[in-house]
Structures are given as structure tokens and as C-alpha cells.
């Protein structure tokens, strides 16, 4: 009896693989297709255009692209997401191909600002965030100049 259970346990994975439909695959993971830091606007657009061939190579209309942004050490709050949104606008204004396929992520802070470009197939988890700095303390505006106190009762 124990021998039959042992033999069944050994053969079960092989039987399961044979009964799985041939087109049934595990979901692929997200794949990075580019990265850049602070670059001029013209160079940024050329780097962003690397997404299109990567999206077309996937042969699925529901594959998504992620623009992952990192703020720099001295960046203001919201700067990373603003950069990601600007990159998304630049691509969608240039071509309707990107409509509905682009997502943006703010993934924290690094020593210098950075943008990563990722392709994410259906069923895969979003790209992993890899910040290198701790989150910044809440930003406070510097206090403005103090107004001099009013002098009461003293008139010339």
C-alpha cells in the first residue's frame, strides 16, 4: 500500500504536466526595457519611444507599460510623479497607440532622479520598486519674513 502511494506521488507531477493545455503558461514577470536620469527633453522623448517596440513585440493588446519614477535626494514632494506624468503625456500626445496602455508609479527616492520603463504582461505583478534612500521627512515651507510688531499709542 505504501509503495503504491509513493509511486503515485512520483507520477502525479508528470501526469499533471501532460494534462495541462499546451497554451497554458504561468504569467510572465514584468520586464525593464529602459532607464534614464536627468536628460534634456529631446533625449527623454527618444528614450521613451523605446516602449513602443517592446509593447508591439508582446503581441497582446492588454499588455501594459509602466513609467516608474524616483525622486532625487533634493527633490520636492510630488516631483517624481510629476516627471512620470509628463513622460506619459509626451507619449500619448505623440501617438494614440499608447492610450490606455501606460501607467505611472512613484517609487520613492534615490540619490539622483530616475525614470524606469517596464513592460508588464497580463497577470504579472507590477514592477518592483527599488528606492535607495529612506522616505523624506515631510516638506515644510520656510517661514516668511517676520512683520515688525505694531507700536501702539506712539504717534509722532
C-alpha positions in Angstrom: 0.0 0.0 0.0 2.8 2.4 1.0 4.6 1.5 -2.2 1.5 2.5 -4.3 1.2 5.8 -2.6 4.9 6.6 -3.2 4.6 5.6 -6.9 1.5 7.8 -7.3 3.3 10.7 -5.6 6.2 10.4 -8.1 4.0 10.1 -11.1 1.5 12.9 -10.2 3.6 15.8 -11.3 4.3 14.2 -14.7 0.6 13.4 -15.2 -0.3 17.0 -14.3 2.1 18.4 -16.8 0.8 16.1 -19.6 -2.9 17.2 -18.9 -2.1 20.9 -18.9 -3.3 22.5 -22.1 -0.2 23.5 -24.3 -1.2 27.2 -24.4 -1.5 27.4 -20.6 1.6 29.1 -19.2 2.4 30.7 -16.0 2.2 34.5 -16.1 5.5 36.2 -17.1 7.0 38.8 -14.9 7.5 42.5 -15.6 10.5 43.3 -17.8 12.6 46.5 -17.7 13.2 48.0 -21.1 15.0 51.2 -20.3 16.1 53.6 -17.6 17.3 57.2 -17.7 18.1 60.1 -15.3 18.1 63.8 -15.8 18.3 64.3 -19.5 17.2 67.1 -21.9 13.6 66.9 -23.2 14.6 65.8 -26.8 16.7 62.9 -25.4 13.9 62.0 -23.0 11.4 61.5 -25.8 13.8 59.3 -27.8 14.3 57.1 -24.7 10.6 57.0 -24.1 10.0 55.8 -27.6 11.8 52.5 -26.8 8.5 51.4 -25.2 6.6 51.1 -28.5 8.7 48.3 -30.0 8.7 46.5 -26.7 4.9 46.7 -26.5 4.5 45.6 -30.1 6.7 42.6 -29.5 4.3 41.2 -26.9 1.5 40.6 -29.5 -1.2 41.4 -26.9 -3.4 44.4 -26.7 -3.8 44.2 -23.0 0.0 44.4 -22.1 0.7 47.4 -20.0 3.7 49.7 -19.8 4.8 51.3 -16.5 6.7 54.5 -16.2 8.3 54.2 -12.8 9.7 57.4 -11.3 12.2 58.0 -8.5 12.7 61.4 -6.9 16.3 62.6 -6.2 17.8 63.3 -2.8 16.9 67.0 -3.0 13.6 66.7 -4.9 10.4 68.3 -3.7 7.4 66.2 -2.8 5.4 65.1 -5.8 8.3 65.8 -8.2 8.8 62.1 -9.2 5.1 61.6 -10.1 5.1 64.9 -12.0 8.0 63.6 -14.1 6.3 60.3 -14.7 3.0 62.1 -15.7 5.0 64.4 -18.0 6.6 61.4 -19.8 3.1 59.8 -20.1 1.7 62.9 -21.6 4.6 63.2 -24.1 3.9 59.7 -25.4 0.1 59.9 -25.5 0.3 63.3 -27.3 2.6 61.9 -29.9 0.6 58.7 -30.7 -2.8 57.2 -29.8 -1.0 53.8 -29.7 -0.3 54.4 -26.0 -3.8 55.3 -25.0 -4.9 53.1 -22.1 -1.6 51.2 -22.0 0.5 53.5 -19.8 0.6 53.6 -16.0 2.8 55.7 -13.7 4.3 54.8 -10.4 6.1 56.9 -7.8 8.6 54.5 -6.2 10.3 56.7 -3.7 13.8 58.3 -3.7 17.3 57.6 -5.0 20.5 59.6 -5.0 19.6 61.2 -8.3 16.2 61.3 -10.1 15.5 58.4 -12.4 12.8 57.0 -14.7 12.5 53.3 -15.4 10.4 51.9 -18.3 8.7 48.5 -17.8 6.5 46.1 -19.8 4.0 44.1 -17.7 2.1 41.2 -19.3 -1.4 40.3 -18.3 -1.5 38.5 -14.9 2.0 39.6 -13.9 2.6 41.8 -10.8 3.6 45.4 -11.3 7.3 46.3 -11.5 9.1 46.2 -8.2 10.2 49.4 -6.6 13.9 49.8 -5.6 14.5 53.1 -3.8 17.9 53.6 -2.4 17.0 56.3 0.2 14.6 56.4 3.1 11.4 58.4 2.6 11.9 62.1 3.2 10.6 63.9 6.2 7.5 65.9 5.4 8.4 69.0 3.5 7.7 72.3 5.3 7.9 75.7 3.6 10.4 78.0 5.1 8.7 80.7 7.2 8.3 84.0 5.5 9.9 87.3 6.7 8.5 88.4 10.1 6.5 91.5 10.1 7.5 94.1 12.6 5.3 94.4 15.6 2.9 97.3 15.6 3.6 100.1 18.0 0.5 101.2 19.9 -0.1 104.5 21.2 3.1 106.1 19.9 2.4 108.6 17.2 4.8 111.3 16.1 
